Amino acid sequence: MRILLVLSLLLGNTLASGSEIRLGVHNFPPYFVMSDNENCGGEAVELTRHLLQTDTIKLTTVCATPARLYKLLQSGEVDLTINIKQTKALPDNVSFVATPYVQLSLVLLTHGAAVARDKVPTIAAIRGFDYHGQRQVLTDKGYTFIDLPDSISAVEMFIKARSSALLTYEEPFNHYLHQHNLPFAKHYQCQLLEHIDAFYVISEQSLHKSYIHQQLSRYATQAQLSYFSR
């Protein structure tokens, strides 16, 4: 019995039967998708479930805004999510899987008609996102931010010309256009600001942090991944 216990502690990759791992999800398609009835899904949910769920371990999703998710990570009510490392609102008591999940393209989109109309240019963005310092850079240039709960709310604000600009990652914007069969409008201007890696973020308060970290790291090493999302 003692030998089995020691092996379990050394391996650190077993959880008690009936354990539940909670993945924090906000509306950031195609990786995280929240439907109208607040069901959570998306590419990242399916891959994470495939990597962590077993016959005795269940992965569930917790749907929330990014700002709310950061608080849930801090308390351990959410075990993990996916985020860039540089977000200032992330709690200190988190760790990251070394292999990034995906590389994101941060872009600034401007709407010609709205820019001409607005005396003070406005930018739709996600509340709680610092965008790797770009929020402050654009504030210093005279932009006023309109903060929305998630990526799709910000995209819709811009698409409806209720903001002069949109600070966003390119992937959810393109997903929205595709889902609604909308072309990239001729009057939109798109400026690539930078590429930023997003990672699995694990709460240090999570009871399952060792299992999660080892399972994800082992998979990335064995599959020789540069990114989890291919």
Secondary structure, 3 states (H helix, E strand, C coil): CHHHHHHHHHHCCCCCCCEEEEEEECCECCCEEECCCCCEECHHHHHHHHHHCCCCEEEEEEECCHHHHHHHHHHCCCCEEEEECCCCCCCCCEEECCCCCEEEEEEEEEEHHHHHHCCCCEEEEECCCCCCCHHHHHHHCCCEEEEECCHHHHHHHHHCCCCCEEEEEHHHHHHHHHHCCCCCCCCEEEEEEEEEEEEEEEECCCCCHHHHHHHHHHHHHHCCCCCCCC
